[in-house]
Amino acid sequence: MATEGPTDASPETGLLPPTATNQPNYPQMIVEAIESLNDQNGSNKSSISRYIEANYSDLPVTHSTLLTYHLDKMKLVGEIVMLKNNYMKPDHDAPPKRGRGRPSKPKPPQDASSAVVSPPRPRGRPPKPKDPLAPPPPPKRTAPTVTGKKRGRPPKETKPATDTPVAAGGAVGKRGRGRPPKVKPGVVPVGA
């Protein structure tokens, strides 16, 4: 019959059972280390680790990993503050740290009942304001022309279809595509 001791792993999880120790948890040890070191610029990770190792003997093998995890977790929650790689307790009397960039303008408080939602602006340039006291503009008139012709380019006239042969090709109808061939001069006999 085997006796189960603290070195036997449980068959279900494969993990060692937790050992009963009287040491506090990591956040308490970290806060105690920062308070006892009492450095004005804060305490770095290695000095906190040395203090914990000196004062507590039953530390797990993964002490440095656990310390890093708890330091990061406490920093995110706001229990400790990190400044230039040094950890310190937050000063509640200090003004809040200002972020980068220009601070946003304070918005005046608005009641939900008095808030008027304007419709979205239409696209394009807004029309010029009209004076309600001004007389209406006169209707537009076209100026008479001196020659009596209409303005602008005259429309194309359609040509009537003719059935005359084309001079170059001798074919009846439309001209062919491209440049017409050169007309060759007739042959003149030599010595005549």
C-alpha positions in Angstrom: 0.0 0.0 0.0 1.4 3.4 -1.1 1.3 6.4 1.1 0.4 9.6 -0.4 2.7 12.4 0.5 3.3 15.9 -0.7 5.5 14.6 -3.5 2.9 12.4 -5.1 1.0 13.9 -8.0 -2.7 13.4 -8.2 -3.7 11.0 -11.0 -6.5 13.3 -12.3 -4.6 16.6 -12.8 -1.0 15.5 -12.7 -0.3 18.5 -10.4 1.2 18.5 -6.9 -1.2 19.2 -4.1 -0.8 22.7 -2.6 1.5 22.9 0.3 0.2 24.5 3.4 2.5 27.5 4.1 2.1 30.5 6.4 3.4 33.0 3.8 1.1 35.7 2.5 0.2 35.9 -1.2 2.3 37.7 -3.8 0.5 41.1 -3.8 0.9 41.3 -0.1 4.6 40.4 -0.3 5.1 43.0 -3.0 3.5 45.8 -1.1 5.4 44.9 2.0 8.7 44.9 0.0 8.0 48.3 -1.5 7.1 49.7 1.9 10.1 48.3 3.7 12.6 49.3 1.0 11.1 52.8 1.2 13.1 54.2 -1.7 12.1 57.7 -2.9 12.4 56.7 -6.6 10.6 53.4 -6.0 12.0 49.8 -6.0 12.9 47.8 -9.1 11.9 44.2 -9.7 15.3 42.7 -8.7 15.3 44.5 -5.3 11.7 43.4 -4.6 12.6 39.9 -5.5 15.7 39.9 -3.2 13.6 41.2 -0.3 11.0 38.5 -0.8 13.7 35.8 -1.1 15.4 37.0 2.1 12.3 37.2 4.2 10.3 34.1 2.9 11.9 30.7 2.6 9.1 28.5 1.1 9.0 30.2 -2.4 8.0 28.2 -5.4 10.4 27.3 -8.2 8.6 29.7 -10.5 9.2 32.7 -8.1 10.4 35.1 -10.8 7.6 34.3 -13.2 5.0 34.7 -10.5 6.6 38.0 -9.3 6.5 39.4 -12.9 2.9 38.3 -13.4 1.7 39.9 -10.1 3.7 43.1 -10.7 2.0 43.5 -14.1 -1.4 42.7 -12.7 -1.1 45.1 -9.8 0.2 47.8 -12.2 -2.8 47.4 -14.5 -5.3 47.5 -11.6 -3.6 50.6 -10.1 -2.4 49.1 -6.8 1.2 50.1 -7.7 2.7 52.6 -10.2 5.7 52.1 -12.4 7.9 55.0 -13.0 11.3 54.6 -14.9 11.4 50.8 -14.3 10.7 51.3 -10.6 7.6 50.3 -8.7 6.0 52.4 -6.0 2.7 52.9 -4.2 0.4 55.4 -5.9 0.2 58.9 -4.4 -3.5 59.7 -4.1 -2.8 63.4 -3.5 -0.9 63.9 -6.7 -2.7 65.3 -9.7 -3.6 62.7 -12.4 -1.0 62.1 -15.0 -1.7 64.0 -18.2 -1.8 62.1 -21.4 -0.2 63.0 -24.7 -1.6 65.7 -27.0 -4.0 68.6 -26.4 -6.6 68.0 -23.7 -10.2 67.9 -24.9 -12.4 70.9 -24.3 -14.9 70.6 -21.5 -18.4 70.0 -22.8 -21.3 71.9 -21.2 -23.9 69.5 -19.6 -27.0 69.0 -21.7 -30.4 67.7 -20.7 -31.9 65.0 -22.8 -35.2 66.9 -23.0 -33.6 70.1 -24.2 -31.3 68.5 -26.8 -32.5 69.3 -30.3 -31.1 67.0 -33.0 -30.6 68.9 -36.2 -31.1 67.1 -39.5 -27.9 66.2 -41.4 -26.6 68.9 -43.8 -27.4 68.4 -47.4 -24.6 67.9 -49.9 -23.2 70.8 -51.9 -22.8 74.5 -51.4 -25.5 76.2 -49.4 -27.6 78.7 -51.4 -27.0 82.4 -51.0 -29.3 84.1 -48.5 -32.2 86.0 -50.1 -33.3 89.4 -48.9 -37.0 89.2 -48.2 -37.4 93.0 -48.7 -35.7 93.1 -52.1 -37.8 93.3 -55.3 -38.0 90.1 -57.4 -35.4 90.0 -60.1 -36.7 90.9 -63.6 -37.2 88.0 -66.0 -34.3 87.2 -68.3 -34.7 88.5 -71.9 -32.6 87.6 -74.8 -31.1 90.5 -76.6 -32.2 90.9 -80.3 -29.4 90.3 -82.7 -28.4 92.8 -85.4 -28.3 90.3 -88.2 -31.5 88.5 -87.3 -29.7 85.1 -87.1 -29.8 82.8 -84.2 -26.9 82.6 -81.9 -24.5 79.7 -82.0 -23.4 77.3 -84.7 -26.0 76.5 -87.3 -27.1 72.8 -87.4 -25.6 70.5 -90.1 -27.5 70.3 -93.3 -28.2 66.8 -94.5 -27.0 66.0 -98.0 -29.4 64.3 -100.4 -28.2 60.9 -101.6 -27.0 60.9 -105.2 -26.3 57.9 -107.5 -23.3 59.4 -109.2 -20.2 57.3 -109.8 -17.1 58.2 -107.8 -14.4 59.6 -110.1 -11.4 57.7 -108.7 -12.6 54.2 -108.4 -15.4 54.2 -110.9 -17.6 52.4 -108.4 -21.0 53.6 -107.6 -21.9 54.6 -104.1 -19.7 55.4 -101.1 -16.0 55.9 -101.3 -13.8 53.2 -100.0 -11.6 53.4 -96.9 -8.2 55.0 -96.9 -6.4 57.2 -99.4 -7.5 56.8 -103.0 -4.8 55.4 -105.3 -2.7 57.8 -107.5 -3.8 58.2 -111.0 -1.1 57.0 -113.4 -0.4 59.0 -116.5 -1.0 57.3 -119.8 2.0 55.7 -121.7 3.4 57.9 -124.4 5.2 56.1 -127.3 8.9 57.0 -127.7 10.0 58.5 -130.9 6.6 59.3 -132.3 
